[in-house]
Amino acid sequence: MLDLKYRILSVQSDLELKTDLSGILVSEGYEFDMVSNAELGYRKLQKQHYDLVISEILLENDKMSGLDLLQKIRENNLDIPFIVISDISTIELSVKAINYGVAGYLVKPISIEETKEAIQQSIRHHKSRFL
């Protein structure tokens, strides 16, 4: 059977979150790139194929938020699953994320099991649409 490697783009400014997420992605065998701001993330998306984007909603010292990145991706008709991570669970941000077609919503501190499940479901759902 063909062993597919899924490629994930992670956009995080929180160092602890980067460490936690990196550990999860390595342990699950995903190929991934990590960047610390949304602008770099968007440039990577223009050059490389990714099966999933995981981003913090609010990125420290960045002009562009994770939601701005998601909106920009959707405006360019990129149909890539997107998981947002936030430490503030506000209805406004949740509604915006849902309206932009977010595949998952995680709250800091992230749970290893919830994160693994969100990644697997997002990729599985996205890939099944093309089978």
LUMVEXKE-613961 format. One record per residue: chain; residue in three letters; x, y, z of N, C-alpha, C, O in turn. Coordinates in Angstrom, 1 decimal, padded with zeros to 4 digits. Example, Ala and Ser with C-alpha at 12.3 -4.5 7.8 and 13.67 -1.06 7.14 Angstrom:
REM LUMVEXKE-613961
A; ALA; 013.2; -005.7; 007.8; 012.3; -004.5; 007.8; 013.2; -003.3; 007.8; 014.2; -003.3; 008.5
A; SER; 012.8; -002.2; 007.1; 013.7; -001.1; 007.1; 012.9; 000.0; 007.9; 013.4; 001.1; 008.0
REM end
This chain:
REM LUMVEXKE-613961
A; MET; 000.8; -001.2; 000.0; 000.0; 000.0; 000.0; 000.9; 001.2; 000.0; 001.9; 001.3; 000.6
A; LEU; 000.4; 002.3; -000.7; 001.2; 003.5; -000.8; 001.2; 004.3; 000.5; 000.1; 004.5; 001.1
A; ASP; 002.3; 004.6; 001.0; 002.4; 005.4; 002.2; 002.5; 006.9; 001.9; 003.5; 007.4; 001.5
A; LEU; 001.3; 007.6; 002.0; 001.3; 009.0; 001.7; 001.8; 009.8; 002.8; 001.5; 009.6; 004.0
A; LYS; 002.6; 010.8; 002.5; 003.0; 011.8; 003.5; 002.3; 013.1; 003.3; 002.3; 013.7; 002.2
A; TYR; 001.6; 013.5; 004.3; 000.9; 014.8; 004.2; 001.7; 015.9; 004.7; 002.5; 015.8; 005.6
A; ARG; 001.6; 017.0; 004.0; 002.4; 018.2; 004.3; 001.6; 019.3; 004.9; 000.5; 019.6; 004.4
A; ILE; 002.1; 019.8; 006.1; 001.3; 020.8; 006.9; 002.2; 022.0; 007.0; 003.4; 022.0; 007.3
A; LEU; 001.5; 023.2; 006.9; 002.1; 024.5; 007.2; 001.6; 024.9; 008.5; 000.4; 025.0; 008.8
A; SER; 002.5; 025.3; 009.4; 002.2; 025.7; 010.8; 002.6; 027.2; 010.9; 003.8; 027.5; 010.7
A; VAL; 001.7; 028.1; 011.3; 002.0; 029.5; 011.5; 001.7; 029.8; 013.0; 000.6; 029.9; 013.4
A; GLN; 002.8; 029.9; 013.7; 002.8; 030.1; 015.2; 003.8; 031.1; 015.6; 004.9; 031.1; 015.1
A; SER; 003.4; 032.0; 016.5; 004.4; 033.0; 017.1; 004.7; 032.6; 018.5; 005.7; 033.0; 019.1
A; ASP; 003.9; 031.8; 019.1; 004.0; 031.4; 020.5; 005.0; 030.2; 020.6; 004.8; 029.1; 020.0
A; LEU; 006.2; 030.5; 021.2; 007.3; 029.5; 021.3; 006.8; 028.1; 021.9; 007.2; 027.1; 021.4
A; GLU; 006.1; 028.2; 023.0; 005.6; 027.0; 023.7; 004.7; 026.2; 022.7; 004.8; 024.9; 022.6
A; LEU; 003.8; 026.9; 022.0; 002.9; 026.2; 021.1; 003.7; 025.6; 019.9; 003.4; 024.5; 019.5
A; LYS; 004.7; 026.3; 019.4; 005.6; 025.8; 018.4; 006.2; 024.4; 018.8; 006.2; 023.5; 018.1
A; THR; 006.7; 024.4; 020.0; 007.3; 023.2; 020.6; 006.3; 022.1; 020.7; 006.6; 020.9; 020.3
A; ASP; 005.2; 022.4; 021.3; 004.1; 021.3; 021.4; 003.7; 020.8; 020.1; 003.6; 019.6; 019.9
A; LEU; 003.4; 021.7; 019.2; 002.9; 021.3; 017.9; 003.9; 020.6; 017.0; 003.6; 019.6; 016.4
A; SER; 005.1; 021.0; 017.1; 006.2; 020.3; 016.4; 006.4; 018.9; 016.9; 006.5; 018.0; 016.1
A; GLY; 006.3; 018.7; 018.2; 006.4; 017.3; 018.8; 005.2; 016.4; 018.2; 005.5; 015.3; 017.9
A; ILE; 004.0; 017.0; 018.2; 002.9; 016.2; 017.7; 003.1; 015.8; 016.2; 002.9; 014.7; 015.8
A; LEU; 003.5; 016.8; 015.4; 003.7; 016.6; 014.0; 004.8; 015.6; 013.7; 004.6; 014.7; 012.8
A; VAL; 005.9; 015.7; 014.4; 007.0; 014.7; 014.2; 006.5; 013.3; 014.7; 006.8; 012.3; 013.9
A; SER; 005.9; 013.2; 015.8; 005.4; 011.9; 016.3; 004.4; 011.2; 015.4; 004.4; 010.0; 015.3
A; GLU; 003.7; 012.0; 014.7; 002.7; 011.4; 013.7; 003.2; 011.2; 012.3; 002.5; 010.7; 011.5
A; GLY; 004.4; 011.7; 012.1; 005.1; 011.4; 010.8; 004.7; 012.4; 009.7; 004.8; 012.0; 008.5
A; TYR; 004.2; 013.5; 010.0; 003.8; 014.5; 009.0; 005.1; 015.3; 008.5; 006.0; 015.5; 009.3
A; GLU; 005.1; 015.7; 007.3; 006.1; 016.6; 006.8; 005.5; 018.0; 007.1; 004.3; 018.2; 006.9
A; PHE; 006.3; 018.9; 007.6; 005.7; 020.2; 007.9; 006.8; 021.3; 007.8; 008.0; 021.1; 007.9
A; ASP; 006.3; 022.5; 007.6; 007.1; 023.7; 007.7; 006.5; 024.6; 008.8; 005.2; 024.7; 008.9
A; MET; 007.3; 025.3; 009.5; 006.8; 026.2; 010.5; 007.3; 027.6; 010.2; 008.5; 027.8; 010.0
A; VAL; 006.4; 028.6; 010.3; 006.8; 030.0; 010.1; 006.2; 030.8; 011.3; 005.3; 030.3; 011.9
A; SER; 006.8; 031.9; 011.6; 006.3; 032.7; 012.7; 005.3; 033.8; 012.4; 004.8; 034.5; 013.3
A; ASN; 005.1; 034.0; 011.1; 004.1; 035.1; 010.8; 003.3; 034.7; 009.5; 003.7; 033.9; 008.7
A; ALA; 002.1; 035.3; 009.4; 001.2; 035.0; 008.4; 001.7; 035.4; 007.0; 001.4; 034.7; 006.0
A; GLU; 002.4; 036.5; 006.9; 002.9; 036.9; 005.6; 003.9; 035.9; 005.0; 003.8; 035.5; 003.8
A; LEU; 004.8; 035.3; 005.8; 005.7; 034.3; 005.4; 004.9; 033.0; 005.0; 005.2; 032.3; 004.1
A; GLY; 003.9; 032.7; 005.9; 003.0; 031.6; 005.6; 002.3; 031.7; 004.2; 002.3; 030.7; 003.5
A; TYR; 001.8; 032.9; 003.9; 001.1; 033.0; 002.6; 002.1; 032.9; 001.5; 001.8; 032.3; 000.5
A; ARG; 003.3; 033.4; 001.6; 004.3; 033.3; 000.6; 004.7; 031.8; 000.3; 004.8; 031.3; -000.8
A; LYS; 004.8; 031.0; 001.4; 005.1; 029.6; 001.3; 003.9; 028.9; 000.6; 004.2; 028.0; -000.2
A; LEU; 002.7; 029.2; 000.9; 001.5; 028.6; 000.3; 001.5; 028.9; -001.2; 001.0; 028.1; -002.0
A; GLN; 002.1; 030.0; -001.7; 002.1; 030.3; -003.1; 003.2; 029.5; -003.8; 003.1; 029.3; -005.0
A; LYS; 004.1; 029.0; -003.1; 005.3; 028.2; -003.7; 005.2; 026.7; -003.5; 005.8; 026.0; -004.3
A; GLN; 004.5; 026.3; -002.5; 004.5; 024.9; -002.1; 003.1; 024.4; -001.9; 002.2; 025.1; -001.5
A; HIS; 002.9; 023.1; -002.2; 001.6; 022.5; -001.9; 001.5; 022.0; -000.4; 002.5; 021.4; 000.1
A; TYR; 000.4; 022.3; 000.3; 000.2; 021.9; 001.6; -001.2; 021.2; 001.7; -002.1; 021.6; 001.0
A; ASP; -001.3; 020.2; 002.5; -002.6; 019.5; 002.7; -003.4; 020.1; 003.9; -004.6; 019.8; 004.0
A; LEU; -002.7; 021.0; 004.7; -003.4; 021.6; 005.8; -002.6; 022.7; 006.3; -001.4; 022.7; 006.2
A; VAL; -003.3; 023.8; 006.8; -002.7; 024.9; 007.5; -003.2; 024.9; 008.9; -004.4; 024.8; 009.2
A; ILE; -002.3; 025.1; 009.9; -002.6; 025.3; 011.3; -002.0; 026.6; 011.7; -000.8; 026.9; 011.5
A; SER; -002.9; 027.5; 012.2; -002.4; 028.9; 012.5; -003.0; 029.4; 013.8; -004.2; 029.1; 014.1
A; GLU; -002.2; 030.1; 014.6; -002.8; 030.9; 015.7; -003.7; 032.0; 015.1; -003.4; 032.5; 014.0
A; ILE; -004.7; 032.3; 015.8; -005.6; 033.4; 015.3; -004.8; 034.8; 015.5; -004.7; 035.5; 014.5
A; LEU; -004.3; 035.0; 016.6; -003.5; 036.2; 016.9; -002.0; 035.9; 016.9; -001.6; 035.1; 017.7
A; LEU; -001.3; 036.6; 016.0; 000.2; 036.3; 015.9; 000.9; 037.6; 016.5; 000.6; 038.7; 016.0
A; GLU; 001.8; 037.4; 017.4; 002.5; 038.5; 018.1; 003.3; 039.2; 017.0; 003.9; 038.7; 016.1
A; ASN; 003.3; 040.6; 017.1; 004.1; 041.4; 016.3; 003.9; 041.2; 014.8; 004.9; 041.3; 014.1
A; ASP; 002.7; 040.9; 014.4; 002.4; 040.6; 013.0; 001.3; 041.5; 012.5; 000.3; 041.7; 013.2
A; LYS; 001.5; 042.1; 011.3; 000.4; 042.9; 010.8; -000.8; 042.1; 010.4; -001.9; 042.6; 010.4
A; MET; -000.6; 040.9; 010.1; -001.6; 040.0; 009.6; -001.9; 038.9; 010.6; -001.0; 038.3; 011.1
A; SER; -003.2; 038.7; 010.9; -003.6; 037.7; 011.9; -003.8; 036.4; 011.2; -003.7; 036.3; 009.9
A; GLY; -004.0; 035.3; 011.9; -004.3; 034.0; 011.4; -005.6; 034.1; 010.6; -005.7; 033.4; 009.6
A; LEU; -006.6; 034.8; 011.1; -007.9; 035.0; 010.4; -007.7; 035.8; 009.1; -008.3; 035.5; 008.1
A; ASP; -006.8; 036.8; 009.1; -006.5; 037.5; 007.8; -005.9; 036.5; 006.8; -006.2; 036.6; 005.6
A; LEU; -005.0; 035.6; 007.3; -004.4; 034.6; 006.4; -005.5; 033.7; 005.8; -005.5; 033.4; 004.6
A; LEU; -006.4; 033.2; 006.7; -007.4; 032.4; 006.2; -008.3; 033.1; 005.2; -008.7; 032.5; 004.2
A; GLN; -008.7; 034.3; 005.5; -009.5; 035.1; 004.5; -008.8; 035.3; 003.2; -009.4; 035.1; 002.1
A; LYS; -007.5; 035.6; 003.2; -006.7; 035.7; 002.0; -006.6; 034.4; 001.2; -006.7; 034.4; 000.0
A; ILE; -006.5; 033.3; 001.9; -006.5; 032.0; 001.2; -007.8; 031.8; 000.6; -007.8; 031.3; -000.6
A; ARG; -008.9; 032.0; 001.3; -010.2; 031.8; 000.7; -010.5; 032.7; -000.5; -011.2; 032.3; -001.4
A; GLU; -010.1; 033.9; -000.4; -010.3; 034.9; -001.5; -009.6; 034.4; -002.8; -010.1; 034.7; -003.9
A; ASN; -008.5; 033.7; -002.6; -007.8; 033.2; -003.8; -008.2; 031.8; -004.1; -007.5; 031.1; -004.9
A; ASN; -009.4; 031.4; -003.6; -010.0; 030.1; -004.0; -009.1; 028.9; -003.6; -009.2; 027.9; -004.3
A; LEU; -008.3; 029.0; -002.6; -007.5; 027.9; -002.2; -008.4; 027.1; -001.3; -008.8; 027.5; -000.2
A; ASP; -008.6; 025.8; -001.6; -009.5; 024.9; -000.9; -008.8; 024.1; 000.1; -009.0; 022.8; 000.1
A; ILE; -007.9; 024.6; 000.9; -007.1; 023.9; 001.8; -007.7; 023.9; 003.2; -008.2; 025.0; 003.6
A; PRO; -007.7; 022.8; 003.9; -008.3; 022.8; 005.3; -007.4; 023.7; 006.2; -006.2; 023.8; 006.0
A; PHE; -008.0; 024.4; 007.1; -007.4; 025.3; 008.0; -007.9; 025.1; 009.4; -009.1; 025.2; 009.7
A; ILE; -006.9; 024.9; 010.3; -007.2; 024.8; 011.7; -006.7; 026.1; 012.4; -005.5; 026.4; 012.3
A; VAL; -007.5; 026.7; 013.3; -007.1; 027.8; 014.0; -006.9; 027.5; 015.5; -007.5; 026.6; 016.0
A; ILE; -005.9; 028.2; 016.1; -005.6; 028.0; 017.5; -005.7; 029.3; 018.2; -005.2; 030.3; 017.7
A; SER; -006.4; 029.4; 019.3; -006.6; 030.6; 020.0; -006.5; 030.4; 021.5; -006.8; 029.3; 022.0
A; ASP; -006.1; 031.4; 022.2; -006.1; 031.4; 023.7; -007.3; 032.2; 024.2; -007.5; 032.3; 025.4
A; ILE; -008.0; 032.8; 023.3; -009.2; 033.6; 023.7; -010.4; 033.0; 022.9; -010.5; 033.1; 021.7
A; SER; -011.3; 032.5; 023.6; -012.5; 031.9; 023.0; -013.6; 032.9; 023.0; -014.5; 032.8; 023.8
A; THR; -013.6; 033.7; 022.0; -014.7; 034.7; 021.9; -015.6; 034.3; 020.8; -015.2; 033.6; 019.8
A; ILE; -016.8; 034.6; 020.9; -017.8; 034.2; 019.9; -017.5; 034.9; 018.6; -017.7; 034.3; 017.5
A; GLU; -017.1; 036.2; 018.6; -016.8; 036.9; 017.4; -015.7; 036.2; 016.6; -015.9; 036.0; 015.4
A; LEU; -014.6; 035.8; 017.2; -013.5; 035.1; 016.4; -014.0; 033.8; 015.9; -013.7; 033.4; 014.8
A; SER; -014.7; 033.1; 016.8; -015.2; 031.7; 016.4; -016.2; 031.9; 015.2; -016.1; 031.1; 014.2
A; VAL; -017.0; 032.8; 015.2; -018.0; 033.0; 014.1; -017.2; 033.4; 012.8; -017.5; 032.9; 011.7
A; LYS; -016.3; 034.3; 012.9; -015.5; 034.6; 011.7; -014.7; 033.4; 011.2; -014.7; 033.2; 010.0
A; ALA; -014.1; 032.6; 012.0; -013.4; 031.4; 011.6; -014.4; 030.5; 010.9; -014.0; 029.9; 009.8
A; ILE; -015.6; 030.3; 011.4; -016.5; 029.4; 010.8; -017.0; 029.9; 009.5; -017.1; 029.2; 008.5
A; ASN; -017.2; 031.2; 009.4; -017.6; 031.8; 008.1; -016.6; 031.7; 007.0; -016.9; 031.7; 005.8
A; TYR; -015.3; 031.7; 007.4; -014.3; 031.5; 006.4; -014.0; 030.0; 006.1; -013.1; 029.7; 005.3
A; GLY; -014.8; 029.1; 006.7; -014.6; 027.7; 006.4; -013.5; 027.0; 007.1; -012.8; 026.2; 006.5
A; VAL; -013.3; 027.3; 008.4; -012.3; 026.7; 009.2; -012.6; 025.2; 009.4; -013.8; 024.8; 009.6
A; ALA; -011.6; 024.4; 009.4; -011.8; 022.9; 009.5; -011.8; 022.5; 011.0; -012.3; 021.4; 011.3
A; GLY; -011.1; 023.3; 011.8; -011.0; 023.0; 013.2; -010.7; 024.2; 014.0; -010.1; 025.2; 013.5
A; TYR; -011.0; 024.1; 015.3; -010.7; 025.2; 016.3; -010.2; 024.6; 017.5; -010.9; 023.9; 018.2
A; LEU; -008.9; 024.9; 017.9; -008.3; 024.4; 019.1; -008.0; 025.6; 020.0; -007.7; 026.7; 019.6
A; VAL; -008.1; 025.3; 021.3; -007.9; 026.3; 022.3; -006.6; 026.0; 023.1; -006.4; 024.9; 023.5
A; LYS; -005.7; 027.0; 023.3; -004.5; 026.9; 024.1; -004.8; 026.7; 025.5; -005.8; 027.3; 026.0
A; PRO; -004.1; 026.0; 026.3; -003.0; 025.1; 025.8; -003.6; 023.9; 025.0; -004.6; 023.3; 025.5
A; ILE; -003.0; 023.5; 023.9; -003.6; 022.5; 023.1; -003.4; 021.1; 023.7; -002.4; 020.8; 024.4
A; SER; -004.4; 020.3; 023.5; -004.4; 018.9; 023.9; -003.8; 018.1; 022.8; -004.1; 018.2; 021.7
A; ILE; -002.9; 017.2; 023.2; -002.2; 016.3; 022.2; -003.3; 015.5; 021.4; -003.3; 015.5; 020.2
A; GLU; -004.2; 014.9; 022.1; -005.2; 014.0; 021.5; -006.1; 014.8; 020.6; -006.5; 014.4; 019.5
A; GLU; -006.6; 015.9; 021.1; -007.5; 016.8; 020.4; -006.9; 017.3; 019.1; -007.5; 017.4; 018.0
A; THR; -005.6; 017.7; 019.2; -004.9; 018.2; 018.1; -004.7; 017.1; 017.0; -004.9; 017.3; 015.8
A; LYS; -004.3; 015.9; 017.4; -004.1; 014.8; 016.5; -005.4; 014.5; 015.8; -005.4; 014.3; 014.6
A; GLU; -006.5; 014.5; 016.5; -007.8; 014.2; 016.0; -008.2; 015.3; 015.0; -008.8; 015.0; 013.9
A; ALA; -008.0; 016.5; 015.3; -008.4; 017.6; 014.4; -007.6; 017.6; 013.1; -008.2; 017.8; 012.0
A; ILE; -006.3; 017.2; 013.2; -005.5; 017.1; 012.0; -006.0; 016.0; 011.1; -006.2; 016.1; 009.9
A; GLN; -006.2; 014.8; 011.7; -006.6; 013.6; 011.0; -008.0; 013.9; 010.3; -008.1; 013.5; 009.1
A; GLN; -008.9; 014.4; 011.1; -010.2; 014.6; 010.5; -010.2; 015.7; 009.4; -010.9; 015.5; 008.4
A; SER; -009.4; 016.7; 009.5; -009.3; 017.8; 008.5; -008.8; 017.2; 007.2; -009.3; 017.4; 006.1
A; ILE; -007.7; 016.5; 007.3; -007.1; 015.9; 006.1; -008.0; 014.9; 005.5; -008.2; 014.8; 004.3
A; ARG; -008.5; 014.0; 006.3; -009.4; 012.9; 005.8; -010.6; 013.5; 005.1; -010.9; 013.0; 004.0
A; HIS; -011.2; 014.4; 005.7; -012.4; 015.0; 005.1; -012.1; 015.7; 003.8; -012.8; 015.6; 002.8
A; HIS; -011.0; 016.5; 003.8; -010.6; 017.2; 002.6; -010.2; 016.2; 001.4; -010.7; 016.4; 000.3
A; LYS; -009.4; 015.2; 001.7; -009.0; 014.2; 000.7; -010.2; 013.4; 000.2; -010.2; 013.0; -001.0
A; SER; -011.1; 013.0; 001.1; -012.3; 012.2; 000.7; -013.2; 012.9; -000.4; -013.9; 012.2; -001.1
A; ARG; -013.1; 014.2; -000.4; -013.9; 015.0; -001.4; -013.4; 014.7; -002.8; -014.2; 014.9; -003.7
A; PHE; -012.2; 014.3; -002.9; -011.6; 014.2; -004.3; -011.6; 012.7; -004.7; -011.1; 012.4; -005.8
A; LEU; -012.0; 011.8; -003.9; -012.0; 010.4; -004.2; -013.2; 009.9; -005.0; -013.4; 008.8; -005.3
REM end
